[in-house]
Amino acid sequence: MTEEDAVKGIDMDLDLTDEQRAFAEAVTDFCKRETGTRQQRDELTDGGRHAHNQGLYQKLADLGWLEVGAGAGTMVDTCLFLEHTAYGMAPVGGFATSAIVAGAIARFGTQAQKEAVLGGVAAGRTYAIAMSEPEAGSDVAALACRAEAADGGGFVINGQKTWCSNAHFADAILLVARTSGVPGDHEGLTMLLVPGTAGGLRISGIDTMGGREVNDLYFTDCRAPAGAVVGAVGQGWRQLMAGLNLERLILAALMLGTARRAFDDALGYVRERRQFGRPIGTFQALRHRLADLATEIECCKLMVYRTAELVDRDPSRVLPRESSMVKLKTTEVAREVALAGMQMMGGYGYATEYDMERHVRAALVSTVYGGTSEIQRDIIGKTLGL
């Protein structure tokens, strides 16, 4: 492997099959062709205001690549897709939440739900998951949005959800609601698959640093049929815990791609930018900083794919320590790399003319969503018997 390949994070040092290497290369080539320039990305995202472009997403579906998010491939395959689309800055933000929902359906859904959702993901449809509420984020047991049994079967849903990624274009939303008990109980939570166009559901966007990504959801006498239940009534907490490997690993793979891209953008800049008669990357302060960041990214890559391999060996095994560690480490490193890249680029890193400020906005929130870094540390501590 050449020094340049090592710096860029080429997957030659991973234990991949020939098919997986070819898949990663094909995704990389697709991104270079479709999203390789700033102009292309701006046209696809309305100047960076949207994280998902359905037209581009459909092209990926037509190539058959979205099947990896529908259980057709291994977890390593899914991580390769996530890492390389994130590196290529492809606006396909709907894939991550769709893959998380698909994982829950594959594990707990009925045959009809599997055919609809897994087939839907492969065909290019998108899905969202609604769990957080204004008074319940890290404390999932505090969920209060209720789904009451309705006369004639099914449920009537009332309450609010917040920070729901991609709900504004999702075909359906996997809702975690309380069907019994009171806020504070882990028991009594149920997963329901609710159409994005369901009557009684109002979706209101939340403006963020990253543009239009997340939403408030308001349920007012929203009806869901009995067939909307995913898994068993009242067992939502256990079902959520069983899916933690998938969610945290998906977020880590995304941020691995973002970290690599921010690093390469910073590296390209310091190689070309000259001050005091020489490229600024030749100064020891920056050279050593980049060496440290490259080492951190390599650690993240090994953690992501080791954890993915553990999931592939036994998909039913819950990996609280490993999944929390990989999410914690990779998101913290992505944030560190992006902020360091901005510092190295000076004013140009802050200017919207360059991509670094987008990397910063993408990385900052990664230590918050999917369980904050503080929560991940707490979980890791508990696995150590503390």
N, C-alpha and C positions, 0 to 999 in steps of 0.2 A: 504494500500500500504506500502510495506517495505521501509526502508530508501534507500536501494540499488536501488530499482525500481525508486524511486523519483529522485535519482541522474542520473540514466541512461535515464530519459526522457520517460519512458513507457507511452503509450497513455491512461492509465486508467482514467486520470482526464479530458479527452476531451469528449464532448458529441457525441460519435460515436455510430452507430448501431452495432449490433452483427456481421453483414456481413462486416462492415468496419474494425472492430477489427480483424476478422479472415483474412481479406485481408492483413492488415498490418503485422500480424504474419506470414502469408505465404510468403510474400516478404522478411521478415527478415530471415526466415528459408532458403529460396532459396539462399540468399546472403551468409549466413554462410556456406552453402554447396558448392557453386560455386566459391565464391570469399573470403572465410574466412581466407585464409592464404596468406602471402606475396608471396609465390611461385606461387600460383594460379594467383594472380593479375599480377605478372610480366610476366607470360606466356601469359596472355590475352592481355597485353598492350605493349609488347616488352620492358619490363623494365620501364614502365611508360611513354613511348613516345607517346602513342595513348590513346585518351579518349573514344574510341568506339570500341567494338568488336562485329562484326555482328553475329558471331556464338552464343554468349551469348544472344544477342538481339533477335535472332530468337527463342531461347528457351522461352523467355518471351512472344513473340508473340504466340507461340504454346500453351502456358498456357492460352491465352486469356486476359492477363493482360494489353497489350498495348492498348486495346480498351478504357481504361480510358482517353487516350490522343486523342481519336477520337470522343469524345462526348458521349460515351456510359455510362459514369458514371458522378458523380457530381464533382465539383471543389475540394471538400474535398477529394474525392477518388484520384484525380490526385496529390494533395499535399501529401497524404499518400505515394503514389508510389514514388514520387520524394524524399521525406525526407528519406524513408527507403532504397532506392537504393543508395542514396548519403552516408548515414551512413554506409552501407555495402561496400562502395567503388566499386560498380559494374560499370565497364566501358561501360556505355550505354549513352554516351554523346549525341547521336543523338536524344534521346527522347525529350529533352527540346525544341529544335528548331522545331522538327516535331509537337509537341503539339501546339506551337505558330502558325505555319502555318495552322494546322488543325482548330484552332480557327477562323482564318481569313476566311478560306474556308467555315466553317460551318455558319458563319455569312453573308458572301457576295457571296459565290460561286454559280455557276449554279448547277443543279442537276447532270450533268455529272462530274463536278469537285468534287462535294461532294462524289460521288460514287468512283471516282478514288483515291482521296487523303485520305479521311476518311477510306475507305477500305484499302488503302495502309498502313496507319499508323497501323491499327489493324493487318495487315498481316506481319509487320516487315520492311516495307520500310521506308526510312528516307527522310527528307525534310529540307531545309535551307531557311533563309530569308536574302536578300541582300538589305541593306539600306545605311549604312555608305559609305562615299567616302573620298578621300584624303583631300578635302576641306570642307567636310560636315559630322560632327559627331553629336554633340549635336544640331546643327542648321539644322534641317531636311529640312527646307525651302530652304536651299542652294544647294540642290541636283541638279546635272547638267547632269548626265547620261540620254541620250535621247532615246525615242522610237518614231520614226517618222512613220506616216501612210504610208503604202507601196502600190504601184500599185497592184490592184487585191485583196486588203484586207490585214489585219494583220499589223505588225509593223516591222521596221528595227531598231535594238538597237545598239547604239554606246556609249562607255564610259567605266568608271572603277568603280568598287566597291571594298571596302576593309574591313578587319576584319570580313569576312563572315564565321561564324562558321559552320563547317561540310559540306561545299560545296564539298569537295574532295570525299565524298562518298554518297552525296545526290542523290536521284532519280530525284528530281526537286527542283528548287529554286524559291521562291516567291520574285520577283524583284520589287522594288519601283523605277520607272523611271519617267522622265519628258516627258509628251506628249504635253504640251503647256506651254506658259509663259517662264520666265527666272529665273535663280537662285535667290532666295530671295522671290519668290512667294509661298504662301502656296497652291494656286490653281494650277491646271495643273499637279498634280502627279497622277500616275496610277499604280495599282498593276497588274503584269503580271506573270503567272506561266510558267517558262522556264525549259525545261528538262535539267538535268545535263550534258547530252551528246550533247546538241544543237550545230550545226555548227556555227562557229564564236564566240564561247565562250571558252576562255582559263582560266584555274584555276591554280593559282600559290600559293603554300603554304608559309606561314610565320612562321618561327621558333620562338617559344616563350618559356618562363619559364615553361609553362605547356606542352610542346611538340608540336605535330602537331595538332592544333585545328582550326586555322583560315586561311583565304586565301584572296589573291587578285583575283578579277575577271575582265577579260578584254573582252569587247564585241566589236567585229568588224563586222559590217554588219550582226549581228545575227538576224535571222528571227524568228518571233513569230506570229502564226496565230491569227485571230480575237478572236477565242475561248480561247485564253490564258488570256484575260482580266478577272480579278477577281473583281466583283462589277461593278462600273461605271467608265468610262473614265473620268479622271480629278478629281476624288473624293478620291484619295489615302490618302490625309491628314486626312480627316474626318474618313476614314476607319481605319487608323493607330491609331488615338486617341481613337476609340471605342475598340481597342484591348489592350490598355495599362494595364487594370486590369490583363489580362491573362499573359502577358509577365512578368510584375514585380512580380506577385505572384508566377509564376513558378520559377523565379530566387531566390526568397526569400525561397521557400520550399527547393530548392536544398541546399542553404547555411545553412538552419536550420539543415539538416542532416549532413553537413560538420562540423558545429559548435559542434553538439552533439558528433560526432566521435572524433574530436580533443580534446574535453574536457575529454571524457572517456579514451582516450589514455594517456593524461597527468595525469589524476587521477590514473590510473593503475600504472604509472611509479612512482609517488611520494609516493604511498603506499608501494612500494617495495624497492625503492632506499634508502639506509641508509648512513648517514653521521653523525659524532659526536655521534655514538652509537644509533641512532634512525631513523625511517623513516622520510624523509625530509618533507613529508606532514603533520607531526605533529607540525612543526614549525609554529608559528602564521602568519608569513609573507605569507607563501604559503596557509595556511588554510583559511585565510581571502580572499586572492585573488581568490581562488577557489569558495568560498561562493559567492563572487560578480559575478563571471562568470556564476555560476549555476543559479543565479537570473536573469541575463540578458538573458540567453538561454530560461528560462521559459517565460519571457516577449515576446520573439520572437515567441515562439510556440503559445502562446495565440493570438498574432497579426496575424500570418499566418492563423490559422484556423478560427478566427473571420472574417477576410477578405474573406476567401474562402466561408464561410457561407453567407456573404452578396452577393457575386457573385451568389451563388446558388439560393438565394431568388429572384433575378431579374438580369438575365444574360445581359439584355440590359442596365442596369444602369452603367454609367461611374463613377468610384470612384477615382478621381485624388488624393485626399488627402490620403485616406486609402492605395491605391496601392503604392504611393510614400513613405509613412511612413513605410510600411512593408518592402519594398525593401531597403530603407535607413537603418533602424534599424538592420535588419537581416544580411545584408552583412557587416556592420560595426562591429557587434558583432562577426561574424565568423572570420573576420580578427583579431580582438582583442584576441579571444580565441586561434587561431592558433599561433600567435606571443607569447602570454603568455605561451602556451604549450612548444614552442621552448626554451623560456628562462628558464622555470622550468627544462627542460631536459638537459640544458647545451649543451655540445658538442654533446651528443647523439641526441638532437633535430635537430641539423644541419646536422648530418650524413645521407646519403642516405640509410643506413641500416634500418632506422626506418621510419615510415609513417609520422611523424610530419612535415618534410620538404615538403612533398607532400601536406599536409593540408595547409601549408603556401602558397605554389604556387597557389593552387586552390582558396584560400580565398582572396589573394591580388587583383586579377583581378576582383573579384565580385563587388567591389566598383566602377569599371570603366564601365564594359559592361552593356548594357540595360539601359543606362542613369546613368551618374556619380552621386556620392553622392551630389556633389555641385548642379547639376541640380535637383535632388530630393528635396533638401532643398529649392531651388528657387520655385519649383512648390508648395510645402507645404506653403511657405510664401504667394504666390499669392492666395491660397485658404483661407488664413486668411485676405484677403483684403489688403495686403501690396504691 
